Amino acid sequence: MVRSSFLRMGIGAAVAAFVLALIAAIYPAAATAQDIRTPIALSATVSGTTVDYRVDNVPNRRDTFPVVRGECTTVLVNTAVAAPILAPAAVDTLSGRESDTFELLQRLITDGAVTAGPRIQFASSTGQVTGSFTDIAPGVYLVATVGNISPIRGEFRPELLDIVPVIVTGAHSDSATTAP
């Protein structure tokens, strides 16, 4: 019983690594030197069936007048469901074709890969967003956040995306995961 549980978590961790590699292939960091800003920093903690997250360095929206606080959209993604959805987009990207980010997100939601969220929250005056996803089933997930999306202009800024893998076991011991 214990061995099969560890085997499932090992397989889940491998799937999470695969999904992270796919996302990295789909969204390479291609910002020019003058566009680089301090990247947002996501961290997550799991306690029982609750995933708490914190996003730091969320910039204000400088493209509005008056300047307003930035925001983050955060989701919890089931890696086992997301992998077959993201694989074709990674192949397209590696082949030189662009993937439609919003279509991909819509498919992740429609096919049930997005377990919780999307949650849109404005940052505090210090550029921080915090939140929780509760009653999450045991499994391997990715907490993903993107800040200041501009769907009208179609702008995507790689430094405003961060992803952290977490494992929910249902046990009440704390385990923290932070992005490197």
C-alpha positions as CSV (number, residue, x, y, z in Angstrom):
1,M,0.0,0.0,0.0
2,V,2.7,2.5,1.0
3,R,4.9,1.4,-2.0
4,S,2.1,2.0,-4.5
5,S,1.4,5.4,-3.0
6,F,5.1,6.4,-3.4
7,L,5.0,5.0,-6.9
8,R,2.0,7.1,-7.8
9,M,3.7,10.2,-6.4
10,G,6.9,9.4,-8.3
11,I,5.0,9.0,-11.5
12,G,3.1,12.3,-10.7
13,A,6.4,14.1,-10.1
14,A,7.7,12.8,-13.4
15,V,4.6,14.1,-15.1
16,A,5.0,17.5,-13.4
17,A,8.6,17.7,-14.6
18,F,7.4,16.9,-18.1
19,V,4.6,19.5,-18.0
20,L,7.1,22.2,-16.7
21,A,9.5,21.3,-19.6
22,L,6.6,21.7,-22.0
23,I,5.6,25.0,-20.6
24,A,9.2,26.2,-20.8
25,A,9.4,25.1,-24.5
26,I,6.1,26.9,-25.3
27,Y,7.0,30.2,-23.6
28,P,10.7,30.8,-23.9
29,A,12.0,33.9,-22.2
30,A,12.4,36.1,-25.3
31,A,12.1,39.6,-23.8
32,T,14.6,42.2,-25.1
33,A,17.1,43.8,-22.7
34,Q,15.1,47.0,-22.4
35,D,11.9,45.2,-21.5
36,I,13.3,43.1,-18.7
37,R,11.8,43.9,-15.3
38,T,12.1,42.2,-11.9
39,P,10.3,38.9,-12.4
40,I,7.4,37.9,-10.2
41,A,8.2,35.3,-7.6
42,L,5.7,32.5,-6.7
43,S,5.9,30.3,-3.7
44,A,3.4,27.7,-2.4
45,T,2.9,25.7,0.8
46,V,0.8,22.5,1.1
47,S,-1.0,21.6,4.3
48,G,-3.4,18.7,4.2
49,T,-5.7,19.5,1.3
50,T,-5.0,23.2,1.2
51,V,-2.5,24.9,-1.1
52,D,-1.5,28.4,0.0
53,Y,0.4,30.6,-2.4
54,R,2.2,33.9,-2.4
55,V,3.3,36.1,-5.4
56,D,5.9,38.8,-4.8
57,N,7.1,41.6,-7.1
58,V,3.8,42.2,-9.0
59,P,4.4,45.5,-10.8
60,N,1.9,48.3,-11.0
61,R,0.1,48.8,-14.3
62,R,2.0,51.7,-15.8
63,D,0.0,51.5,-19.0
64,T,-3.0,53.2,-17.3
65,F,-3.6,56.6,-16.0
66,P,-3.7,56.9,-13.1
67,V,-1.3,54.1,-12.4
68,V,-3.2,51.2,-10.8
69,R,-2.1,48.2,-8.8
70,G,-1.1,45.2,-10.8
71,E,-2.9,41.9,-10.6
72,C,-2.3,38.2,-10.9
73,T,-4.3,35.4,-12.3
74,T,-3.5,32.2,-10.4
75,V,-4.6,28.6,-11.2
76,L,-4.0,25.1,-9.9
77,V,-3.3,22.6,-12.7
78,N,-3.5,18.8,-12.5
79,T,-0.4,17.6,-14.2
80,A,-1.8,14.3,-15.3
81,V,-4.6,16.0,-17.2
82,A,-2.5,18.9,-18.5
83,A,0.4,16.9,-20.1
84,P,-1.5,15.6,-23.2
85,I,-3.0,19.0,-23.8
86,L,0.3,20.8,-23.6
87,A,2.4,18.3,-25.6
88,P,1.1,19.3,-29.0
89,A,1.6,23.0,-28.2
90,A,5.2,22.2,-27.3
91,V,5.7,20.4,-30.5
92,D,4.3,23.3,-32.4
93,T,6.6,25.7,-30.6
94,L,9.6,23.6,-31.3
95,S,8.6,23.4,-34.9
96,G,8.6,27.2,-35.2
97,R,4.8,27.6,-35.0
98,E,3.2,29.8,-32.4
99,S,0.6,28.5,-29.9
100,D,-2.4,30.5,-29.0
101,T,-2.0,31.1,-25.3
102,F,-5.6,32.0,-24.6
103,E,-6.9,29.0,-26.6
104,L,-4.6,26.7,-24.7
105,L,-5.7,28.1,-21.3
106,Q,-9.4,27.7,-22.4
107,R,-8.7,24.0,-23.4
108,L,-7.0,23.4,-20.1
109,I,-10.1,24.7,-18.3
110,T,-12.6,22.9,-20.5
111,D,-10.8,19.5,-20.3
112,G,-10.5,19.8,-16.5
113,A,-6.8,20.3,-16.1
114,V,-7.4,23.5,-14.2
115,T,-8.5,22.0,-10.8
116,A,-9.0,25.4,-9.0
117,G,-9.1,28.9,-10.3
118,P,-8.6,31.0,-12.3
119,R,-8.4,33.4,-9.4
120,I,-7.8,37.1,-10.3
121,Q,-6.5,39.2,-7.4
122,F,-5.1,42.8,-7.2
123,A,-1.7,43.1,-5.5
124,S,-1.2,44.9,-2.2
125,S,0.6,48.2,-2.1
126,T,3.8,46.2,-1.6
127,G,3.3,44.2,-4.9
128,Q,2.2,41.0,-3.1
129,V,-0.7,38.6,-3.8
130,T,-1.7,35.8,-1.4
131,G,-4.4,33.1,-1.6
132,S,-5.4,29.5,-1.0
133,F,-7.0,26.7,-2.9
134,T,-8.9,24.4,-0.5
135,D,-10.2,20.8,-0.5
136,I,-7.8,19.7,-3.2
137,A,-7.7,15.9,-4.0
138,P,-4.3,14.1,-3.5
139,G,-2.1,14.4,-6.6
140,V,0.7,16.3,-8.3
141,Y,-0.2,19.9,-9.3
142,L,1.3,23.0,-10.7
143,V,0.5,26.4,-9.1
144,A,0.7,28.8,-12.0
145,T,0.4,32.6,-11.9
146,V,0.6,35.3,-14.6
147,G,0.6,39.0,-13.9
148,N,-0.9,41.9,-15.7
149,I,-2.3,40.1,-18.7
150,S,-3.3,42.4,-21.6
151,P,-5.6,40.3,-23.8
152,I,-6.7,43.3,-25.9
153,R,-3.1,44.0,-26.9
154,G,-2.2,40.3,-26.9
155,E,0.9,41.0,-24.8
156,F,2.6,38.2,-22.9
157,R,5.6,39.0,-20.7
158,P,7.6,35.9,-19.6
159,E,8.9,37.7,-16.5
160,L,5.3,37.9,-15.3
161,L,4.8,34.1,-15.4
162,D,5.8,31.8,-12.6
163,I,5.0,28.1,-11.9
164,V,5.7,26.0,-8.9
165,P,5.0,22.2,-8.6
166,V,3.3,20.9,-5.4
167,I,2.3,17.5,-4.2
168,V,-1.0,17.2,-2.2
169,T,-1.0,14.0,-0.1
170,G,-3.9,14.9,2.2
171,A,-1.6,14.5,5.2
172,H,-1.5,17.5,7.5
173,S,2.3,18.0,7.5
174,D,3.5,21.2,5.9
175,S,5.7,21.0,2.8
176,A,6.9,24.2,1.1
177,T,7.8,24.5,-2.5
178,T,9.5,27.5,-4.1
179,A,10.5,28.2,-7.6
180,P,14.3,28.2,-8.2
